[in-house]
Amino acid sequence: MSLKNEFIKMIMYLNSNFAIPLIADIFLPPFYKSGQPKNMQFMAVFLEGGATGISYILIPVKKMEAYNALRPQDFIGKKPQEFALEFGNEDPVRKMISLASINAICQHVMKETNFQLDYVTDPLGLLSVEKGKRWTNTTFKTCFQKKTYRSIMSIG
């Protein structure tokens, strides 16, 4: 199963097992053709329950018009799941909104369930990174499945 499918499966599970609040607001910093300044590199989705999801702005200049067309009123009052399920979309603007929505949903569920974060395990140690070894989707997926996915799916 692809990483995209794993995230979609996770969001569908969380959607059917938890009451996810609506989007209360969205922060979209101005787009800079020459690159985002340090304090403007992230956008954020805020849920009514107080959870916040962020996403790095990796939008190419050719998508500037689409980014600038985004309006908070197009998101406020809507379900973050609608946007989260677009994860893996080839459109970088939709991908950005999707990732922020996923992050907000996960933060909400973690707060609702009093999820205990693992401060002991070294997540990078699970990757077994060695000199000359290439990073692959399979490597990430294996690490993801070992810790994050199993932990989140066991919340319910």
FIDREN-428492 format. One record per residue: residue number from 1; residue in three letters; x, y, z of N, C-alpha, C, O in turn. Coordinates in nm, 4 decimals. Example, Ala and Ser with C-alpha at 12.3 -4.5 7.8 and 13.67 -1.06 7.14 Angstrom:
BEGIN
i;aa;n.x;n.y;n.z;ca.x;ca.y;ca.z;c.x;c.y;c.z;o.x;o.y;o.z
1;ALA;1.3190;-0.5690;0.7800;1.2300;-0.4500;0.7800;1.3200;-0.3300;0.7800;1.4236;-0.3319;0.8465 $
2;SER;1.2850;-0.2250;0.7080;1.3670;-0.1060;0.7140;1.2900;0.0030;0.7870;1.3409;0.1138;0.8039 $
This chain:
BEGIN
i;aa;n.x;n.y;n.z;ca.x;ca.y;ca.z;c.x;c.y;c.z;o.x;o.y;o.z
1;MET;0.0853;-0.1177;0.0000;0.0000;0.0000;0.0000;0.0896;0.1237;0.0000;0.1906;0.1264;0.0702 $
2;SER;0.0543;0.2250;-0.0770;0.1351;0.3460;-0.0879;0.1157;0.4345;0.0354;0.0192;0.4187;0.1102 $
3;LEU;0.2076;0.5263;0.0547;0.1984;0.6209;0.1651;0.0693;0.7023;0.1531;0.0024;0.7296;0.2528 $
4;LYS;0.0356;0.7402;0.0302;-0.0888;0.8142;0.0062;-0.2075;0.7340;0.0583;-0.2927;0.7876;0.1292 $
5;ASN;-0.2132;0.6070;0.0237;-0.3249;0.5224;0.0669;-0.3265;0.5041;0.2181;-0.4336;0.4966;0.2783 $
6;GLU;-0.2084;0.4967;0.2803;-0.2002;0.4838;0.4255;-0.2597;0.6074;0.4933;-0.3357;0.5952;0.5894 $
7;PHE;-0.2251;0.7258;0.4432;-0.2789;0.8490;0.5019;-0.4297;0.8571;0.4797;-0.5031;0.8942;0.5714 $
8;ILE;-0.4762;0.8242;0.3632;-0.6201;0.8291;0.3346;-0.6945;0.7305;0.4243;-0.8001;0.7630;0.4787 $
9;LYS;-0.6398;0.6111;0.4396;-0.6998;0.5105;0.5274;-0.7055;0.5628;0.6718;-0.8058;0.5444;0.7407 $
10;MET;-0.5976;0.6280;0.7169;-0.5936;0.6823;0.8520;-0.7005;0.7900;0.8700;-0.7710;0.7900;0.9709 $
11;ILE;-0.7136;0.8814;0.7742;-0.8124;0.9894;0.7850;-0.9542;0.9322;0.7841;-1.0398;0.9786;0.8594 $
12;MET;-0.9791;0.8341;0.7013;-1.1122;0.7715;0.6982;-1.1435;0.7052;0.8319;-1.2561;0.7133;0.8809 $
13;TYR;-1.0437;0.6398;0.8907;-1.0611;0.5764;1.0212;-1.0918;0.6823;1.1274;-1.1874;0.6682;1.2037 $
14;LEU;-1.0108;0.7876;1.1319;-1.0312;0.8925;1.2312;-1.1656;0.9610;1.2119;-1.2326;0.9945;1.3095 $
15;ASN;-1.2052;0.9819;1.0882;-1.3338;1.0449;1.0570;-1.4507;0.9609;1.1075;-1.5491;1.0154;1.1575 $
16;SER;-1.4408;0.8300;1.0951;-1.5524;0.7449;1.1364;-1.5521;0.7139;1.2857;-1.6512;0.6624;1.3375 $
17;ASN;-1.4433;0.7438;1.3559;-1.4348;0.7112;1.4980;-1.4279;0.8321;1.5915;-1.4343;0.8165;1.7135 $
18;PHE;-1.4149;0.9514;1.5357;-1.4028;1.0716;1.6177;-1.4843;1.1852;1.5563;-1.5045;1.1904;1.4350 $
19;ALA;-1.5305;1.2753;1.6419;-1.5996;1.3947;1.5948;-1.4927;1.4998;1.5643;-1.4344;1.5587;1.6554 $
20;ILE;-1.4684;1.5221;1.4377;-1.3668;1.6184;1.3953;-1.4343;1.7543;1.3775;-1.5294;1.7662;1.3003 $
21;PRO;-1.3858;1.8577;1.4486;-1.4478;1.9904;1.4345;-1.4244;2.0521;1.2969;-1.3353;2.0112;1.2225 $
22;LEU;-1.5052;2.1494;1.2663;-1.4944;2.2213;1.1393;-1.3754;2.3173;1.1416;-1.3197;2.3474;1.2472 $
23;ILE;-1.3387;2.3636;1.0248;-1.2306;2.4613;1.0133;-1.2819;2.5966;1.0625;-1.3843;2.6469;1.0162 $
24;ALA;-1.2084;2.6536;1.1569;-1.2454;2.7839;1.2135;-1.1780;2.8979;1.1390;-1.2347;3.0063;1.1254 $
25;ASP;-1.0561;2.8732;1.0906;-0.9815;2.9780;1.0219;-0.8649;2.9142;0.9468;-0.8328;2.7970;0.9664 $
26;ILE;-0.8038;2.9926;0.8623;-0.6869;2.9473;0.7878;-0.5925;3.0659;0.7724;-0.6357;3.1779;0.7453 $
27;PHE;-0.4642;3.0402;0.7899;-0.3633;3.1444;0.7737;-0.2867;3.1176;0.6450;-0.2255;3.0121;0.6285 $
28;LEU;-0.2907;3.2134;0.5551;-0.2213;3.2042;0.4268;-0.1311;3.3268;0.4120;-0.1782;3.4344;0.3754 $
29;PRO;-0.0022;3.3108;0.4402;0.0863;3.4268;0.4260;0.0979;3.4683;0.2798;0.0672;3.3889;0.1908 $
30;PRO;0.1415;3.5906;0.2537;0.1595;3.6335;0.1150;0.2610;3.5438;0.0437;0.3514;3.4877;0.1057 $
31;PHE;0.2438;3.5321;-0.0859;0.3365;3.4525;-0.1674;0.4473;3.5441;-0.2191;0.4199;3.6527;-0.2701 $
32;TYR;0.5711;3.5003;-0.2059;0.6863;3.5781;-0.2516;0.7532;3.5031;-0.3666;0.7946;3.3883;-0.3510 $
33;LYS;0.7631;3.5678;-0.4804;0.8246;3.5061;-0.5978;0.9692;3.4650;-0.5720;1.0156;3.3643;-0.6254 $
34;SER;1.0394;3.5411;-0.4917;1.1811;3.5136;-0.4663;1.2027;3.4133;-0.3539;1.3164;3.3893;-0.3133 $
35;GLY;1.0955;3.3548;-0.3037;1.1046;3.2590;-0.1934;1.0454;3.3172;-0.0665;1.0518;3.4378;-0.0424 $
36;GLN;0.9886;3.2307;0.0129;0.9220;3.2745;0.1350;1.0245;3.3152;0.2413;1.1185;3.2404;0.2680 $
37;PRO;1.0073;3.4333;0.3022;1.0925;3.4703;0.4156;1.0723;3.3695;0.5297;0.9699;3.3013;0.5343 $
38;LYS;1.1665;3.3602;0.6189;1.1613;3.2621;0.7285;1.0299;3.2661;0.8062;0.9767;3.1612;0.8428 $
39;ASN;0.9779;3.3840;0.8314;0.8550;3.3948;0.9109;0.7274;3.3784;0.8269;0.6174;3.3992;0.8780 $
40;MET;0.7405;3.3419;0.7009;0.6248;3.3238;0.6126;0.6318;3.1910;0.5364;0.5745;3.1796;0.4280 $
41;GLN;0.7002;3.0917;0.5909;0.7201;2.9655;0.5207;0.6118;2.8616;0.5469;0.6109;2.7556;0.4844 $
42;PHE;0.5209;2.8913;0.6388;0.4168;2.7949;0.6729;0.2788;2.8579;0.6646;0.2603;2.9758;0.6945 $
43;MET;0.1825;2.7764;0.6233;0.0424;2.8161;0.6311;-0.0193;2.7291;0.7395;0.0412;2.6303;0.7811 $
44;ALA;-0.1389;2.7643;0.7859;-0.1996;2.6891;0.8955;-0.3506;2.6783;0.8797;-0.4168;2.7687;0.8288 $
45;VAL;-0.4026;2.5647;0.9248;-0.5462;2.5393;0.9316;-0.5801;2.5284;1.0798;-0.5181;2.4508;1.1525 $
46;PHE;-0.6788;2.6065;1.1246;-0.7214;2.6069;1.2643;-0.8601;2.5445;1.2734;-0.9506;2.5834;1.1995 $
47;LEU;-0.8775;2.4480;1.3636;-1.0076;2.3847;1.3831;-1.0813;2.4497;1.4987;-1.0192;2.5095;1.5865 $
48;GLU;-1.2131;2.4384;1.4991;-1.2963;2.4973;1.6039;-1.2599;2.4458;1.7418;-1.2779;2.5176;1.8402 $
49;GLY;-1.2098;2.3250;1.7522;-1.1716;2.2677;1.8810;-1.0374;2.3167;1.9318;-0.9964;2.2799;2.0418 $
50;GLY;-0.9675;2.3996;1.8538;-0.8396;2.4543;1.8974;-0.7180;2.3896;1.8340;-0.6072;2.4410;1.8488 $
51;ALA;-0.7350;2.2796;1.7646;-0.6208;2.2132;1.7001;-0.5740;2.2952;1.5800;-0.6530;2.3615;1.5127 $
52;THR;-0.4443;2.2886;1.5556;-0.3842;2.3610;1.4442;-0.2984;2.2653;1.3630;-0.2232;2.1850;1.4182 $
53;GLY;-0.3104;2.2750;1.2331;-0.2258;2.1965;1.1435;-0.1489;2.2906;1.0534;-0.2051;2.3856;0.9991 $
54;ILE;-0.0204;2.2642;1.0376;0.0613;2.3507;0.9524;0.1133;2.2725;0.8328;0.1171;2.1495;0.8334 $
55;SER;0.1526;2.3457;0.7320;0.2149;2.2873;0.6139;0.3147;2.3871;0.5581;0.2895;2.5075;0.5531 $
56;TYR;0.4265;2.3349;0.5171;0.5309;2.4156;0.4554;0.4816;2.4626;0.3187;0.4160;2.3869;0.2472 $
57;ILE;0.5121;2.5841;0.2828;0.4702;2.6384;0.1535;0.5796;2.6080;0.0511;0.6815;2.6768;0.0445 $
58;LEU;0.5563;2.5049;-0.0272;0.6489;2.4656;-0.1339;0.5785;2.4810;-0.2677;0.5619;2.3847;-0.3425 $
59;ILE;0.5387;2.6008;-0.2957;0.4612;2.6285;-0.4160;0.5527;2.6901;-0.5216;0.6178;2.7911;-0.4950 $
60;PRO;0.5586;2.6312;-0.6405;0.6399;2.6930;-0.7460;0.5747;2.8227;-0.7950;0.4536;2.8414;-0.7827 $
61;VAL;0.6558;2.9099;-0.8495;0.6070;3.0399;-0.8971;0.4926;3.0231;-0.9966;0.4013;3.1056;-0.9997 $
62;LYS;0.4963;2.9181;-1.0776;0.3895;2.8989;-1.1767;0.2534;2.8718;-1.1115;0.1505;2.8790;-1.1788 $
63;LYS;0.2517;2.8407;-0.9811;0.1261;2.8181;-0.9089;0.0884;2.9370;-0.8198;-0.0047;2.9286;-0.7398 $
64;MET;0.1623;3.0479;-0.8349;0.1384;3.1664;-0.7532;-0.0057;3.2157;-0.7663;-0.0679;3.2522;-0.6665 $
65;GLU;-0.0581;3.2169;-0.8858;-0.1939;3.2653;-0.9084;-0.2960;3.1786;-0.8341;-0.3894;3.2303;-0.7728 $
66;ALA;-0.2775;3.0476;-0.8400;-0.3692;2.9565;-0.7697;-0.3593;2.9757;-0.6184;-0.4609;2.9737;-0.5489 $
67;TYR;-0.2384;2.9941;-0.5678;-0.2192;3.0177;-0.4242;-0.2859;3.1492;-0.3835;-0.3577;3.1543;-0.2836 $
68;ASN;-0.2628;3.2537;-0.4596;-0.3192;3.3852;-0.4269;-0.4709;3.3887;-0.4392;-0.5354;3.4774;-0.3833 $
69;ALA;-0.5280;3.2940;-0.5113;-0.6739;3.2870;-0.5259;-0.7408;3.2235;-0.4038;-0.8628;3.2318;-0.3892 $
70;LEU;-0.6620;3.1598;-0.3154;-0.7182;3.0979;-0.1957;-0.7736;3.2058;-0.1031;-0.7094;3.3081;-0.0795 $
71;ARG;-0.8925;3.1815;-0.0517;-0.9578;3.2751;0.0390;-1.0031;3.1991;0.1636;-1.0585;3.0898;0.1521 $
72;PRO;-0.9805;3.2553;0.2818;-1.0235;3.1872;0.4049;-1.1701;3.1450;0.4028;-1.2039;3.0375;0.4524 $
73;GLN;-1.2573;3.2282;0.3461;-1.4002;3.1949;0.3443;-1.4310;3.0681;0.2647;-1.5384;3.0099;0.2800 $
74;ASP;-1.3375;3.0253;0.1803;-1.3569;2.9007;0.1059;-1.3304;2.7777;0.1926;-1.3585;2.6653;0.1511 $
75;PHE;-1.2765;2.7987;0.3124;-1.2413;2.6888;0.4027;-1.3174;2.6926;0.5338;-1.3530;2.5881;0.5884 $
76;ILE;-1.3427;2.8123;0.5845;-1.4084;2.8281;0.7146;-1.5464;2.7625;0.7124;-1.6263;2.7834;0.6212 $
77;GLY;-1.5714;2.6815;0.8171;-1.6993;2.6117;0.8291;-1.7054;2.4795;0.7551;-1.8077;2.4111;0.7594 $
78;LYS;-1.5982;2.4421;0.6874;-1.5954;2.3158;0.6139;-1.5216;2.2087;0.6933;-1.4464;2.2385;0.7861 $
79;LYS;-1.5445;2.0847;0.6552;-1.4796;1.9714;0.7213;-1.3358;1.9583;0.6725;-1.3121;1.9549;0.5518 $
80;PRO;-1.2395;1.9509;0.7641;-1.1007;1.9351;0.7217;-1.0765;1.8014;0.6508;-0.9817;1.7881;0.5733 $
81;GLN;-1.1621;1.7031;0.6776;-1.1486;1.5734;0.6129;-1.1597;1.5842;0.4607;-1.0926;1.5113;0.3877 $
82;GLU;-1.2448;1.6759;0.4135;-1.2619;1.6947;0.2693;-1.1284;1.7291;0.2035;-1.0967;1.6801;0.0951 $
83;PHE;-1.0518;1.8129;0.2700;-0.9230;1.8555;0.2153;-0.8146;1.7516;0.2432;-0.7259;1.7297;0.1608 $
84;ALA;-0.8226;1.6879;0.3598;-0.7227;1.5863;0.3972;-0.7238;1.4690;0.2997;-0.6190;1.4121;0.2691 $
85;LEU;-0.8407;1.4336;0.2518;-0.8516;1.3188;0.1606;-0.7908;1.3462;0.0234;-0.7839;1.2559;-0.0600 $
86;GLU;-0.7470;1.4687;-0.0009;-0.6793;1.5009;-0.1265;-0.5289;1.4810;-0.1157;-0.4545;1.5180;-0.2066 $
87;PHE;-0.4836;1.4224;-0.0046;-0.3407;1.3987;0.0129;-0.2871;1.3164;-0.1047;-0.3502;1.2202;-0.1485 $
88;GLY;-0.1728;1.3550;-0.1534;-0.1121;1.2855;-0.2668;-0.1500;1.3465;-0.4003;-0.1035;1.3016;-0.5051 $
89;ASN;-0.2346;1.4490;-0.3968;-0.2737;1.5180;-0.5186;-0.1500;1.5795;-0.5834;-0.0590;1.6241;-0.5134 $
90;GLU;-0.1460;1.5821;-0.7143;-0.0307;1.6368;-0.7857;-0.0245;1.7890;-0.7819;0.0813;1.8471;-0.8058 $
91;ASP;-0.1362;1.8537;-0.7524;-0.1399;2.0000;-0.7439;-0.0765;2.0417;-0.6118;-0.1290;2.0070;-0.5060 $
92;PRO;0.0351;2.1154;-0.6143;0.1036;2.1504;-0.4896;0.0213;2.2372;-0.3951;0.0422;2.2319;-0.2738 $
93;VAL;-0.0712;2.3166;-0.4472;-0.1555;2.3990;-0.3608;-0.2529;2.3093;-0.2847;-0.2692;2.3246;-0.1636 $
94;ARG;-0.3164;2.2178;-0.3532;-0.4094;2.1251;-0.2881;-0.3356;2.0325;-0.1923;-0.3870;1.9985;-0.0858 $
95;LYS;-0.2152;1.9918;-0.2305;-0.1329;1.9064;-0.1452;-0.0990;1.9778;-0.0144;-0.1029;1.9167;0.0924 $
96;MET;-0.0661;2.1052;-0.0222;-0.0322;2.1859;0.0948;-0.1515;2.1947;0.1909;-0.1362;2.1730;0.3111 $
97;ILE;-0.2691;2.2263;0.1381;-0.3907;2.2363;0.2198;-0.4224;2.1009;0.2823;-0.4624;2.0929;0.3985 $
98;SER;-0.4046;1.9962;0.2053;-0.4316;1.8605;0.2527;-0.3425;1.8246;0.3711;-0.3905;1.7720;0.4715 $
99;LEU;-0.2154;1.8522;0.3598;-0.1225;1.8174;0.4669;-0.1530;1.8959;0.5947;-0.1480;1.8398;0.7042 $
100;ALA;-0.1842;2.0236;0.5817;-0.2206;2.1028;0.6991;-0.3486;2.0484;0.7630;-0.3608;2.0463;0.8855 $
101;SER;-0.4429;2.0050;0.6813;-0.5678;1.9473;0.7330;-0.5417;1.8163;0.8063;-0.5985;1.7923;0.9129 $
102;ILE;-0.4564;1.7320;0.7499;-0.4194;1.6058;0.8159;-0.3550;1.6358;0.9507;-0.3882;1.5730;1.0513 $
103;ASN;-0.2637;1.7308;0.9526;-0.1966;1.7657;1.0780;-0.2954;1.8156;1.1826;-0.2842;1.7796;1.2998 $
104;ALA;-0.3916;1.8977;1.1425;-0.4914;1.9501;1.2362;-0.5799;1.8372;1.2891;-0.6083;1.8319;1.4087 $
105;ILE;-0.6228;1.7485;1.2025;-0.7065;1.6357;1.2446;-0.6311;1.5486;1.3446;-0.6855;1.5114;1.4485 $
106;CYS;-0.5068;1.5166;1.3133;-0.4272;1.4319;1.4032;-0.4038;1.5001;1.5374;-0.4100;1.4352;1.6418 $
107;GLN;-0.3769;1.6311;1.5356;-0.3578;1.7016;1.6620;-0.4864;1.6977;1.7440;-0.4824;1.6780;1.8655 $
108;HIS;-0.6001;1.7165;1.6779;-0.7281;1.7124;1.7485;-0.7487;1.5755;1.8150;-0.7830;1.5686;1.9330 $
109;VAL;-0.7281;1.4682;1.7405;-0.7488;1.3331;1.7944;-0.6502;1.3053;1.9076;-0.6870;1.2449;2.0083 $
110;MET;-0.5274;1.3483;1.8919;-0.4285;1.3264;1.9974;-0.4690;1.3995;2.1257;-0.4510;1.3460;2.2351 $
111;LYS;-0.5232;1.5205;2.1138;-0.5685;1.5957;2.2311;-0.6915;1.5290;2.2927;-0.7012;1.5166;2.4148 $
112;GLU;-0.7846;1.4865;2.2088;-0.9086;1.4250;2.2570;-0.8823;1.2940;2.3317;-0.9535;1.2611;2.4267 $
113;THR;-0.7826;1.2212;2.2898;-0.7547;1.0900;2.3486;-0.6431;1.0939;2.4521;-0.6050;0.9904;2.5068 $
114;ASN;-0.5907;1.2129;2.4789;-0.4759;1.2255;2.5690;-0.3628;1.1331;2.5274;-0.2994;1.0682;2.6106 $
115;PHE;-0.3392;1.1285;2.3986;-0.2353;1.0423;2.3410;-0.0997;1.0767;2.4017;-0.0585;1.1928;2.4017 $
116;GLN;-0.0312;0.9759;2.4530;0.0995;0.9951;2.5144;0.2077;0.9883;2.4076;0.2258;0.8857;2.3421 $
117;LEU;0.2787;1.0984;2.3913;0.3865;1.1013;2.2926;0.5054;1.0195;2.3411;0.5335;1.0134;2.4608 $
118;ASP;0.5734;0.9581;2.2485;0.6913;0.8768;2.2778;0.8142;0.9671;2.2701;0.8582;1.0053;2.1617 $
119;TYR;0.8681;1.0000;2.3858;0.9868;1.0852;2.3899;1.1151;1.0029;2.4031;1.2246;1.0589;2.4079 $
120;VAL;1.1017;0.8707;2.4089;1.2161;0.7833;2.4323;1.2745;0.7289;2.3019;1.3961;0.7303;2.2831 $
121;THR;1.1893;0.6817;2.2131;1.2354;0.6210;2.0889;1.2990;0.7242;1.9978;1.2478;0.8352;1.9835 $
122;ASP;1.4081;0.6884;1.9376;1.4760;0.7741;1.8407;1.4196;0.7404;1.7029;1.4578;0.6389;1.6447 $
123;PRO;1.3277;0.8248;1.6483;1.2652;0.7908;1.5201;1.3655;0.7807;1.4063;1.3471;0.7005;1.3147 $
124;LEU;1.4707;0.8604;1.4106;1.5713;0.8507;1.3051;1.6505;0.7219;1.3173;1.7004;0.6690;1.2179 $
125;GLY;1.6618;0.6714;1.4396;1.7304;0.5440;1.4599;1.6555;0.4283;1.3953;1.7164;0.3284;1.3571 $
126;LEU;1.5246;0.4410;1.3829;1.4450;0.3364;1.3176;1.4737;0.3274;1.1681;1.4432;0.2265;1.1045 $
127;LEU;1.5319;0.4326;1.1126;1.5583;0.4357;0.9691;1.6846;0.3604;0.9304;1.7004;0.3222;0.8145 $
128;SER;1.7735;0.3389;1.0244;1.9010;0.2714;0.9971;1.9743;0.3367;0.8799;2.0141;0.2695;0.7847 $
129;VAL;1.9912;0.4667;0.8882;2.0566;0.5407;0.7815;2.2062;0.5114;0.7836;2.2715;0.5219;0.8875 $
130;GLU;2.2585;0.4750;0.6687;2.4008;0.4469;0.6552;2.4551;0.5268;0.5385;2.3816;0.5630;0.4467 $
131;LYS;2.5857;0.5543;0.5431;2.6493;0.6281;0.4351;2.6294;0.5517;0.3036;2.6529;0.4312;0.2955 $
132;GLY;2.5858;0.6249;0.2019;2.5652;0.5644;0.0704;2.4295;0.4989;0.0525;2.3943;0.4586;-0.0583 $
133;LYS;2.3530;0.4879;0.1600;2.2204;0.4267;0.1499;2.1229;0.5307;0.0985;2.1240;0.6451;0.1438 $
134;ARG;2.0395;0.4920;0.0052;1.9420;0.5847;-0.0527;1.8131;0.5814;0.0273;1.7683;0.4763;0.0733 $
135;TRP;1.7553;0.6990;0.0424;1.6265;0.7129;0.1089;1.5179;0.6770;0.0090;1.5140;0.7323;-0.1009 $
136;THR;1.4309;0.5862;0.0454;1.3241;0.5456;-0.0454;1.1895;0.5574;0.0241;1.1820;0.5674;0.1465 $
137;ASN;1.0854;0.5563;-0.0539;0.9504;0.5588;-0.0005;0.9273;0.4367;0.0876;0.8582;0.4458;0.1891 $
138;THR;0.9839;0.3235;0.0499;0.9684;0.2005;0.1277;1.0323;0.2165;0.2650;0.9762;0.1718;0.3650 $
139;THR;1.1491;0.2800;0.2707;1.2162;0.3014;0.3985;1.1286;0.3861;0.4895;1.1109;0.3538;0.6070 $
140;PHE;1.0737;0.4948;0.4353;0.9880;0.5820;0.5147;0.8624;0.5073;0.5579;0.8207;0.5164;0.6734 $
141;LYS;0.8033;0.4349;0.4665;0.6797;0.3628;0.4950;0.7020;0.2604;0.6055;0.6161;0.2433;0.6920 $
142;THR;0.8153;0.1926;0.6038;0.8461;0.0934;0.7054;0.8551;0.1593;0.8421;0.7986;0.1088;0.9390 $
143;CYS;0.9249;0.2706;0.8507;0.9373;0.3452;0.9762;0.8001;0.3951;1.0197;0.7635;0.3840;1.1367 $
144;PHE;0.7259;0.4492;0.9267;0.5934;0.5027;0.9544;0.5029;0.3929;1.0093;0.4321;0.4143;1.1077 $
145;GLN;0.5048;0.2776;0.9474;0.4191;0.1678;0.9909;0.4597;0.1170;1.1289;0.3742;0.0787;1.2087 $
146;LYS;0.5887;0.1166;1.1567;0.6353;0.0651;1.2847;0.5844;0.1467;1.4020;0.5464;0.0899;1.5044 $
147;LYS;0.5827;0.2773;1.3893;0.5495;0.3616;1.5033;0.4183;0.4376;1.4857;0.3196;0.4086;1.5532 $
148;THR;0.4179;0.5316;1.3977;0.3090;0.6273;1.3881;0.1760;0.5627;1.3536;0.0782;0.5798;1.4264 $
149;TYR;0.1709;0.4895;1.2446;0.0443;0.4338;1.1969;-0.0168;0.3412;1.3019;-0.1355;0.3512;1.3328 $
150;ARG;0.0636;0.2525;1.3557;0.0108;0.1584;1.4562;-0.0371;0.2324;1.5802;-0.1385;0.1952;1.6393 $
151;SER;0.0352;0.3370;1.6201;-0.0048;0.4127;1.7395;-0.1374;0.4841;1.7167;-0.2257;0.4799;1.8024 $
152;ILE;-0.1517;0.5483;1.6038;-0.2741;0.6246;1.5757;-0.3925;0.5302;1.5584;-0.5016;0.5583;1.6079 $
153;MET;-0.3724;0.4200;1.4896;-0.4833;0.3286;1.4640;-0.5275;0.2579;1.5926;-0.6386;0.2053;1.5981 $
154;SER;-0.4432;0.2557;1.6952;-0.4805;0.1890;1.8199;-0.5513;0.2829;1.9170;-0.5902;0.2410;2.0261 $
155;ILE;-0.5682;0.4087;1.8788;-0.6308;0.5071;1.9681;-0.7750;0.4708;1.9976;-0.8179;0.4762;2.1129 $
156;GLY;-0.8513;0.4335;1.8936;-0.9941;0.4070;1.9083;-1.0199;0.2943;2.0013;-1.1354;0.2589;2.0248 $
